[in-house]
Amino acid sequence: MKVLYLSYDGLLDPLGRSQILPYIEGIQEGLGVSFYLLTFEKEERWQKEGRAMREYLKDRRISWYPLSFTQRPPLIAKAYDSFRFYWSARRIVQREEISLLHARSYVAGWVAHRISSQRGIPWIFDMRGFWADERRETGAWPAHNPFFDWLYKIWKKRERHMLGSAAHVVVLTEAARQELETWGVPSSKITVIPCVADFELFRPRGEGRRLYRNQLGIPEEAFVLGYVGSIGALYEVRDMLRFFERLLRQRPDSFFVFFTPADPTLVSSFIQEVRLPAERIKTQYLPHTEVPKGIEALDASVIFYRPGFSRKGCSPVKISELLAMNVPVVTQADLGDQLVLSQKLKGLYLVKDFSSHAYDEVIIRLLQDLRRQPVQQVREWARPHLALEVGIEQYEKVYRQLQQLHRTN
């Protein structure tokens, strides 16, 4: 079976390395599928890493068709990229006699839907979360703006078409599956595959704790809370800092470390707003390969998302990576499947709301647990639910089902 994998995210992006390539390699090895990848790559990453990635994929007999990601002007750039996306995918389908399309998220999904409708090729809608609702809730597509309101309605209409035409739908959470079922999508057509972590890559090695604490000027015995990842409209940075302010009341020796590619001045603006001592908060960028070492410097982590309907479909990969490194995670109870997951494994602490009282409850429990028992078991509790092999196994089941359909036809 020849599969064209479509993604508007780049293979060279951190997300591409953690949430696209490992699955493709695992499925190819397990099922003997031939993969053709069509992705959009940012210029800076392409110049640094494009040639090495091309050689890497060539050695593994994976065909890659990278397109340049257009950034400006924003709206025209997206329309231009969508045009190129469709016609490039159509040419590959015709030339390589593709038998299955796998589309990651909505932009790629609309391309796959159009080609599937024209040529009768089955496709997987790997929808991830509720993208259009996320755009509205984060303010990227504000409802009060007539153009963005129109754009939101267009994509919600497309969402219904894609859910109807896809041979199978992959979502990140059981909460998303249940929501889709109320929309009339058959349960048999939906598979839940959360964002998992490579437990071999994210494995404690005892190298990073002293190294990064020394670099950041943090004492060995201090308590370090951390946030790992980008900073944007999705995330409640102010409330993460307010959580840290409550932690300082319990552990005055605490520090908050942001391992983020974001501009440090952005973090500084939040610090000033919440009125925290700036010397207690550190910011550092980590290359993807150094993230596991950096995580070792943390005693616990926190991640708060902006509340909203789209959070039902959210499964942050950083939670899986942190738990794989034996780092407890504090997050919110209404985020995806975290409430159910917290009942199956230890190391996941949930706040019921963004209030001082809720923060204090979790902080007291977290600190008590860390005093009573070592965190070395957090990784093993998480492995059956959030390890890469679990995700690959679920994707293989979907592919086998569609492979059988392909043979039958």
Secondary structure as UniProt FT lines:
FT   STRAND          2..7
FT   TURN            11..12
FT   HELIX           14..19
FT   HELIX           21..31
FT   STRAND          34..41
FT   HELIX           43..59
FT   TURN            60..61
FT   STRAND          63..68
FT   HELIX           74..96
FT   STRAND          100..104
FT   HELIX           105..119
FT   STRAND          123..128
FT   HELIX           131..137
FT   TURN            138..139
FT   TURN            143..144
FT   HELIX           146..165
FT   STRAND          168..171
FT   HELIX           174..182
FT   TURN            183..184
FT   HELIX           187..189
FT   STRAND          190..192
FT   TURN            199..201
FT   HELIX           208..216
FT   TURN            220..221
FT   STRAND          223..228
FT   TURN            233..234
FT   HELIX           237..250
FT   TURN            252..253
FT   STRAND          254..259
FT   HELIX           264..274
FT   HELIX           278..280
FT   STRAND          281..284
FT   HELIX           288..290
FT   HELIX           291..295
FT   TURN            296..297
FT   STRAND          300..302
FT   HELIX           309..313
FT   HELIX           317..324
FT   TURN            325..326
FT   STRAND          329..332
FT   TURN            333..334
FT   TURN            336..337
FT   HELIX           338..342
FT   TURN            343..344
FT   STRAND          348..351
FT   HELIX           356..372
FT   TURN            376..377
FT   HELIX           378..386
FT   HELIX           388..408
//
